[in-house]
Amino acid sequence: MAERVRIGTRGSALALRQAELVAGGLRRAWPGLVVELVPIRTSGDKLAHANLAQVGGKGLFVKEIEEALLERRVEVAVHSLKDLPAGLPPGLLLAAFPEREDPRDLLVSRTGDGLGSLPEGTRIGTSSLRRKVQLLARRPDVVVEAIRGNVETRLRKLEEGLYDAVVLAVAGLSRLGLEPPGAVPLGPDEVLPAVGQGTLGIETCEDDAGTQRLVAALDHPDTRAASVAERTFLEAIGGACTTPLAAYARFRNGVLWLDAFVATPDGSRVLRDGRSTTGTPRELGQRVADWMLEQGAAEIVAAGQPA
């Protein structure tokens, strides 16, 4: 067994907390193992005020960490799974998926209202096209404005009155131990979660069997199944961060169910599907994507690509 495992992670408070959760799990599973966190500044961190869709997408938050893996400067990378593009670089794999946190989004408003009760003209801060399209579909009378920054920064901007409400992930707030006033969870019927939301992805090199054996102790089978279904859909549909899309898989009475949607950036065209399978998670994700592609999803995805 390796005596030391180095975990590559972004340096934000949330990323460090997530990496420490994995480190703690490894220490409990393998007493005596030395686990070190290695903070890595990514391109996404350096472009803190840029529009991600215009400068390269959410993959900017993982590029330098994956380079550190391939160069053997770290043995493990811990990511928010929703930050990972569908395709991984050659030589890397997702070796473990710890148990998923609450995958829902959370509306935090100055009034404490839920989505249906917000006053007309409420300014909601989010830079997620997925959230924007779904919010406006239910409340076309609100104003959705772009916002950047970490969780703490977004809550501060809300407190300062720059926005009337913000939308954040429940999992991120939970991991940071934050319970902001005026928070109301948004159910999947209101805002369908992002692919991988609430899930951590533990990435290793394909040829590093020793590290894969260590992190396997943290793998949660139901979370792995849901993650594979969602990411298979993402890869098959071909969407990027410029495409509003979502996929949320979970078990119902022992059967895996996947709900998904894809839309044009302006929300004028939307495809939704939900189905279950007794087959493999990968087959489920592919079936949902195939149905959407038959209904014109490729044209919808193309509408969101930069000219």
Secondary structure as UniProt FT lines:
FT   STRAND          4..9
FT   HELIX           13..29
FT   TURN            31..32
FT   STRAND          34..39
FT   HELIX           43..46
FT   TURN            47..49
FT   HELIX           52..55
FT   HELIX           58..61
FT   HELIX           63..70
FT   TURN            71..72
FT   STRAND          76..80
FT   HELIX           81..83
FT   TURN            90..91
FT   STRAND          92..96
FT   STRAND          105..109
FT   HELIX           115..117
FT   TURN            120..121
FT   STRAND          123..125
FT   HELIX           129..138
FT   TURN            140..141
FT   STRAND          143..145
FT   HELIX           151..159
FT   TURN            160..161
FT   STRAND          165..169
FT   HELIX           170..176
FT   TURN            181..182
FT   STRAND          183..186
FT   TURN            188..190
FT   TURN            195..198
FT   STRAND          200..205
FT   TURN            206..207
FT   HELIX           209..215
FT   HELIX           216..218
FT   HELIX           221..237
FT   TURN            241..242
FT   STRAND          245..252
FT   TURN            253..254
FT   STRAND          255..263
FT   TURN            265..266
FT   STRAND          270..277
FT   HELIX           281..294
FT   TURN            295..296
FT   HELIX           297..303
//
